């Protein structure tokens, strides 16, 4: 990706009203970009959908178009695709915070406020959600944007939200210097969790529940939403229970639309657990029996006694698991880790081991075999081992 100077003049992007139906005065606002002022692909379709399909007012599409103008300018200035923007979304946030308004009026000569960026994050998340559903943006990059923006919008969430407006979970903290330092540290750190960091988290985990959650994200590589919505009856350890017994102990990853946290599963799958994760599972079942209210819950992961603002035995959400991982990182003295970085560690290790691409595709739950390319970054140890094997076979 081409780095963009926040002080340079951005590409021209303007808003324009487009009439959909003259008879009922139905119209929407879109973005025109470049010297020729052509509609921006994906963005134009999304803004039309806001009015024509969701039934929002034309003024809503105008507001959304304004919130998408900055990320559109960044994409054009960096000569990048939407997929590349998602992969370098922290670079966009740095550019957005440092970009000063050069037009006359309120806010002239200063950068965007935290409230403005938070509102934009919600609309950008909706854009990527729309693009991945309609095929304009590759589905593999959606989780990268969701690390900064709202949780993935499921059908149940949209059904209970008339306007479809997103509510950002990631909050840009006030104080540009501190926020910029945090983003820069994030860019400089490896995305995947290291083995030492995983061991540190397991060592400082005081509950078998937390150790099992870490194990499920690190070894089978489950997404945090799949872990949170996992039912007790979807882990099979006894032979003769289902047709997948040839895998040994395994887990059925399926969507659970009735989970209170409304987290979903992207792609259903049946995955083997492995011996170490199975031991963590038995340890959690033993501990779970002593938790009040847990016996009545169909969900595998429940809240522990002493949880703030909620009684024990209640289903835990994906955001709750993220908070558990964050607290463990603080206790262990490691950098801040996300659940996706635990999953990423599994993908990188499997790629370094030379796991067949089709097997890795199924294990990671990817719709396309190309999605796993983000994990195929050979480590220094893997490259050194490869050179040693080649050197031993070359007659010099």
Secondary structure, DSSP 8 states (H G I E B T S, - for coil): -----TTS----EEEEEEEEETTTTEEEEEEEETTTTEE-TTHHHHHHHHHHTT---HHHHHHHHHHHHHHHHHHHHTT--HHHHHHTHHHHHHHHHH-B--SSSTTTTSB--HHHHHHHHHHHHHHHHHHHHHTSS-GGGHHHHHTTS-----HHHHHT-SS-----SS---S-HHHHHHHHHHHHHS-SS--HHHHHHHHHH--SHHHHHHHHIIIII---HHHHHT-BGGGEE-STTSSTTGGGSSEEEE---TT-TT----SS-EEEE--HHHHHHHHHHHHHHTTSTTGGG-SBS-B--TT-TTS-TTSB--HHHHHHHHHHHHHHHT-----HHHHHHHHHHHHHHTT--HHHHHHHHT-SSGGGGGGG----HHHHHHHHHHHHHHS--
